[in-house]
Structures are given as C-alpha cells and as structure tokens.
C-alpha cells in the first residue's frame, strides 16, 4: 500500500491547503471562499461552471537576485523591491583646496553683505500706491517718486559692485584652445537627448514584476546654462551644469560648486572620472539618441518570456547608456547617466587637456620667476661688486703697507661694533649690516670669522666695560684722516646706526662725536 499525502485538511470552518508554494488557509460557503496563502489573499466566487477569482494584497516573494540583468526605472510596486537607498553625494563645503581658500572667503564675505536696493524699491512702490489712490497728493509727491526710482537704480548698481568678486582671465592660445574643448564637451553633453543624475537605487525582490531587472533606480534630469557664478563677474562665458541642488561652474582653472549649504571649489586635477556602460529598461519616453540592444517584457517569466497572465504586458526596450562617476575623493560624488555613448569619455579627455595646460602654465611661471630671481641676483651682485671696489679704493688709498691696510679694516670693524653696542644691545640686523660693510670694503674676512670677531668684541665689552672698549675704538680714528677714508667711515657708522630702524640717543651722540673728530681733528 503506497503512502498517500492529502493536499488539504479541514479543521472546523478552516481548510488548510498544501501546495508547492507553501501552506494556505481558506474558509467560506459553497460558491464563496476566502483564502490566505503564499501568493496573498484570494477571493473565489462561482458555481455551475462560472467562476471568478481575484488576488488582493499579494505578499512579497522571497528575495532573489539575478546576475547580469539590466536596471529598470522605478515603478510603484514597492512590495516587489527593497527600500530605495539614497546615494550620498557629500558636502561642497569640504571642497576647499589651498589655492581657492582666499577666493572662497572673498565670495562668502560678498555674499554675506546686506542688500539695500529692495528696501528702496519697496519705499518707491508704497509711494506710487499712495499717489495712485490719491491719498498722497502733495506737490512734491511725483518728484519724490522719480528720485526714489533713480535712487533704486543707483543703489542696485552699487549693491552689485560691492557684492561681486571680479575674475579677469588673460589666457594664452593653448589655454584658450583647451578651455574651448572643455566648453565643446559640455555642449555635446547638453545636446544629448537625456542626461540624468541617479539619486537612489533599490534591490529587486521579484524580477518578474520589473522586466527581469535585479535593481531599480530613481533619477532626475540635469540642466545646462552659460552664466556667471553668483556673486562673481568674469570676462568669459562660464558653462554651468546643474546637478540636483548643486551647480557646477566650470572656470578655466577650477570648478566652483554652489549648493544650498555653501560654496566649494576644486581644481580639475583633483577630479576623478570613471566611465562605464549600463543597460536600462525604459518604461517611459525613449531618448532619441539611445541605443536599443534588445527588448523584454514588462512582466516576464523565469525563462525571460512573456507572462501571459497580465493583459497590459507590453514590450519594453533595453537601452545601453553611458555611466559617468564624477568624484572628489572623500568629499563629493556625482553619478550621471547619459543617453548617448562616448560623450563622458570626451568630457574626461577635455578636462585632462585643461589640467595639462594648467600644469604647463604653472611650470612656465615657475621658470619665469626663477629667471627673474637669477637676473635680479646677478644685478645685485654686480652692483655690490662695483660698490665694494669703489669703497675699497677709497679705504686703502695711500696705504703704506699691508699691515696698515689690516689696521684700517680692524679699526673700521671696531668702530662699527662700538656704534652697534652703544644702545646696550646687538641686534641681528646690525650684525648683518656690519658683515655687509666689511664685505663691501673687501676685508677678505669670511662670514664665520666676522661672527667670531663680533662675539669677541661683545665679550670684551662685558669683561673690560664699554668705556674701555670705546676709548680703544676712538683711538683708531686718526687712521681715517687720510683722503677718502673719512667718507667711508661716516657712511659705515650711519648704516650700522640705522640698521634696526631706530637710532638711540647714545648712538646719535657717538656718531656726532666721530663726525666732529673728522671735521676738526678733536679727540
């Protein structure tokens, strides 16, 4: 005797039914039954060969994910797919590179300034309303209205001036060519029949109700324009791409991004492009430039064929689109879907060309600055050499021996140090001036030896006292009585006295004492 498994069991008013889909429960009278099972709630009516069956509130089937299936646009069948997950786009306020911080701060300051012209316009409209209703018929009413109109116009122009940042671009031929290619790529993107921003996506539970797709998306069209960024005036036509609540203004050297929560800026070299192809099942208006790769049905069987149970089961095209992922790492993400293939790649190449021209311009500017610095150093060296020769000729003129020449350098050095220490301190600028003076008179002492001599002089002041060192230095003044030497000495002590930007009283007295000695030979 074989084992027999019943397909239904009656328990009181309920009958439990077993099927391949699971267990269901039904109850009712002959000709009318209501059942609840894996497929949802069903109503069954009819007798004598006439029957009617209707399924209400169907339950979501078990989650199953297909492989390599196209996306489908969102439809109102929430029980057949998971929740729509928004795509995180990031905050534009985090988009601040080191080269754009000053510009962004200036734009924010201009943006925060109060706008006065609406107040003047409101006063004008109120006065006009009173005048038209004959509640204000004074003789000066009409002149007042005219003056307010003129004032409104003037204040409006003034507000525009004080609330605008002016950017003037002077581009060379290569930079102009690169920027024109970028604008052409944006125009090509604009000419596409459809460009969307993907805002959210959801996983499909039952591909049968979504034309076989395993994922659905929500998308919004993006718009294009040519205009100046808010609070910025330029001498170029700036392409603007509005993506959701963000507006991208593509300047020649960077992109400004405006959003409701702030303003950001990013250099083109920081942008990361990623392009790919994706297949989308279109259930609405078909873009004119889209590529149809195949067709499917709105409701499909497991084998991909048409589900005959649905009367409105129409054929849908599967289109191949281009997917563009534009991002600033760890800051911002934009996910775009483009109806025409190849446009995203050409936009990426145009941006790369702009980046290359910006890099070339930076290198050329660095080379120019280096050349200017080198030329300036050469000119300073030549002037210093000429000056040192002139001072040396005056300082060592009529010197009788090398020993006397060394005495002149020692005397000049100590007198300069005496001027330096007269105010009780030795500043860095004064020490550097002494080193420069000794170099100009061609003393042949290297900088490290001059530093040691300055340190020894300061130690002598500390150990012997300033009066002793002053007397020793002043005793060397007769060496400068010869022709030309007095001018070198006086010029040198003036340089040291003025080195730190302030001349102390004791420095002035000591300089006057040296001059007096040179004039009349006094001690």
Long-range contacts (C-beta under 8 A, 24 or more apart in sequence): 60-205, 60-206, 61-205, 61-206, 62-205, 63-203, 63-205, 64-205, 64-206, 64-207, 65-203, 65-204, 65-214, 66-204, 66-207, 66-212, 66-213, 66-214, 67-214, 69-207, 69-212, 69-213, 69-214, 69-215, 70-212, 70-213, 70-278, 70-279, 70-280, 70-281, 70-318, 71-201, 71-213, 71-215, 71-216, 71-217, 71-278, 71-279, 71-280, 71-281, 72-204, 72-210, 72-211, 72-213, 72-215, 72-216, 72-217, 72-280, 72-281, 72-283, 73-216, 73-217, 73-219, 73-280, 73-281, 73-282, 73-283, 73-284, 74-202, 74-216, 74-217, 74-218, 75-209, 75-210, 75-216, 75-283, 77-209, 77-210, 79-205, 80-204, 80-205, 80-206, 80-209, 80-210, 81-202, 81-203, 81-204, 81-205, 81-206, 81-210, 81-216, 82-202, 82-203, 82-204, 82-205, 83-202, 84-200, 84-201, 84-202, 84-216, 84-218, 85-200, 85-201, 85-202, 86-199, 86-200, 87-198, 87-199, 87-200, 87-201, 87-333, 87-335, 88-333, 89-244, 89-246, 89-332, 89-333, 89-334, 90-328, 90-331, 90-332, 90-333, 91-259, 91-261, 91-262, 91-264, 91-331, 91-332, 92-246, 92-257, 92-258, 92-259, 92-261, 92-262, 92-263, 92-264, 92-332, 93-261, 93-262, 93-263, 93-264, 94-264, 94-331, 94-332, 95-257, 95-264, 95-265, 95-266, 95-328, 95-331, 95-332, 96-264, 96-265, 97-254, 97-265, 97-266, 97-267, 97-270, 99-254, 99-267, 100-254, 100-265, 100-266, 100-267, 103-165, 103-167, 103-265, 104-263, 104-264, 104-265, 106-165, 107-165, 107-231, 107-232, 107-263, 108-263, 110-162, 110-163, 110-164, 110-165, 110-231, 111-163, 111-230, 111-231, 111-263, 113-162, 113-163, 115-159, 115-163, 116-155, 116-158, 116-159, 117-152, 117-155, 117-156, 117-158, 117-159, 120-148, 120-151, 120-152, 120-155, 121-152, 123-148, 124-148, 124-149, 124-152, 163-231, 164-231, 164-232, 164-233, 165-231, 165-232, 165-233, 166-232, 166-233, 166-234, 167-232, 167-233, 167-234, 167-235, 167-251, 168-234, 168-235, 169-234, 169-235, 169-236, 169-251, 169-252, 169-253, 171-252, 172-361, 174-357, 174-360, 175-252, 175-357, 175-358, 175-361, 178-350, 178-353, 178-354, 178-356, 178-357, 179-236, 179-252, 179-354, 181-350, 181-353, 181-354, 182-239, 182-250, 182-350, 182-351, 182-353, 182-354, 183-237, 183-239, 183-250, 184-350, 185-343, 185-346, 185-347, 185-349, 185-350, 185-351, 186-224, 186-239, 186-241, 186-250, 186-347, 187-239, 188-343, 188-346, 188-347, 189-224, 189-241, 189-338, 189-343, 189-344, 189-347, 190-224, 192-287, 192-289, 192-338, 192-339, 192-340, 192-343, 193-287, 193-288, 193-289, 193-290, 193-339, 193-340, 194-221, 194-287, 194-290, 194-338, 194-339, 195-221, 195-222, 195-336, 195-337, 195-338, 195-339, 196-220, 196-221, 196-222, 196-336, 196-337, 197-221, 197-222, 197-243, 197-244, 197-334, 197-335, 197-336, 197-337, 198-335, 198-336, 198-337, 199-244, 207-300, 208-299, 208-300, 208-301, 208-302, 208-307, 209-299, 210-281, 211-281, 211-283, 211-296, 211-297, 211-298, 211-299, 211-300, 211-316, 212-281, 212-296, 212-300, 212-304, 213-281, 217-280, 219-337, 220-244, 222-336, 229-256, 229-258, 230-258, 232-256, 243-334, 243-336, 246-334, 252-354, 253-358, 257-332, 264-331, 264-332, 266-328, 266-331, 266-332, 267-358, 268-351, 268-354, 268-355, 268-358, 269-355, 269-358, 269-359, 270-328, 270-329, 271-326, 271-327, 271-328, 271-351, 272-325, 272-326, 272-327, 272-328, 272-329, 273-324, 273-325, 273-326, 273-344, 273-347, 273-348, 273-351, 274-324, 274-325, 274-327, 275-322, 275-323, 275-324, 275-325, 275-344, 275-345, 275-348, 276-322, 276-323, 276-325, 277-320, 277-321, 277-322, 277-323, 277-341, 278-320, 278-321, 278-322, 278-323, 278-337, 279-318, 279-319, 279-320, 279-321, 280-318, 280-319, 280-321, 280-337, 281-316, 281-317, 281-318, 281-319, 282-316, 282-317, 282-318, 282-319, 283-316, 286-317, 286-319, 287-319, 287-339, 289-339, 289-340, 290-317, 290-319, 290-320, 290-321, 290-339, 290-340, 291-319, 291-320, 291-341, 292-317, 292-318, 292-319, 292-320, 293-318, 293-319, 293-320, 294-318, 384-439, 384-440, 387-440, 388-439, 388-440, 388-441, 388-442, 389-442, 391-440, 391-441, 391-442, 391-488, 392-440, 392-441, 392-442, 393-484, 394-484, 394-485, 394-487, 394-488, 395-441, 395-484, 395-485, 395-488, 397-482, 397-483, 397-484, 397-485, 398-482, 398-483, 404-479, 407-476, 407-479, 408-479, 408-480, 408-485, 409-438, 409-441, 409-443, 409-445, 410-476, 411-473, 411-476, 411-477, 411-479, 411-480, 412-437, 412-438, 412-441, 412-480, 412-488, 412-489, 412-492, 413-438, 413-443, 413-450, 413-453, 414-457, 414-469, 414-472, 414-473, 414-476, 415-473, 415-476, 415-477, 415-489, 415-492, 415-493, 415-514, 416-492, 416-493, 416-496, 417-454, 417-457, 417-458, 417-473, 418-469, 418-470, 418-473, 418-474, 418-510, 419-493, 419-496, 419-497, 419-507, 419-510, 419-511, 420-496, 420-499, 421-457, 421-458, 421-461, 421-466, 421-469, 422-504, 422-506, 422-507, 422-510, 423-504, 423-506, 423-507, 426-454, 426-458, 427-499, 427-500, 429-499, 429-500, 429-501, 430-496, 430-499, 430-500, 432-499, 433-495, 433-496, 433-499, 434-496, 436-495, 437-492, 437-495, 437-496, 441-488, 441-492, 470-510, 474-513, 474-517, 474-523, 477-514, 477-517, 477-518, 480-518, 481-518, 481-521, 486-518, 489-514, 489-518, 490-514, 490-515, 490-518
